[in-house]
Amino acid sequence: MGANAMRPRPGQGIEGAKSESVVCNALIALPGPVVNLESPRLWRAFRKFNRNFKRIARLQEENARLLEAMRRAQGGPGVAA
């Protein structure tokens, strides 16, 4: 719905805009899962994810360096002499 959907139409008054917004809010407002932000398990999972994410980034950098060194050693295409 665009911004104009909530504005009252000429001759409609404010009541029409209120009833439309109630319908829209009823469709949008779905309760989500309750998350305990104090949970040690949650923070342990975040730390594990972060650790793995950093490890993957380090491995990708190392692989890129090794691949470039291998290309230089073999004198393959795309090597700047």
SULVENBEL-V687841 format. One record per residue. N is the residue number from 1. RES is the residue in one letter. SS is DSSP state (H for helix, E for strand, C for the rest). Layout:
N_RES_SS ; N_RES_SS
//
This chain:
1_M_C ; 2_G_C ; 3_A_H ; 4_N_H ; 5_A_H ; 6_M_H ; 7_R_C ; 8_P_C ; 9_R_C ; 10_P_C ; 11_G_C ; 12_Q_C ; 13_G_C ; 14_I_H ; 15_E_H ; 16_G_H ; 17_A_H ; 18_K_H ; 19_S_H ; 20_E_H ; 21_S_H ; 22_V_H ; 23_V_H ; 24_C_H ; 25_N_H ; 26_A_H ; 27_L_H ; 28_I_H ; 29_A_C ; 30_L_C ; 31_P_C ; 32_G_C ; 33_P_C ; 34_V_C ; 35_V_C ; 36_N_C ; 37_L_C ; 38_E_C ; 39_S_C ; 40_P_H ; 41_R_H ; 42_L_H ; 43_W_H ; 44_R_H ; 45_A_H ; 46_F_H ; 47_R_H ; 48_K_H ; 49_F_H ; 50_N_H ; 51_R_H ; 52_N_H ; 53_F_H ; 54_K_H ; 55_R_H ; 56_I_H ; 57_A_H ; 58_R_H ; 59_L_H ; 60_Q_H ; 61_E_H ; 62_E_H ; 63_N_H ; 64_A_H ; 65_R_H ; 66_L_H ; 67_L_H ; 68_E_H ; 69_A_H ; 70_M_H ; 71_R_H ; 72_R_H ; 73_A_H ; 74_Q_H ; 75_G_C ; 76_G_C ; 77_P_C ; 78_G_C ; 79_V_C ; 80_A_C ; 81_A_C
//
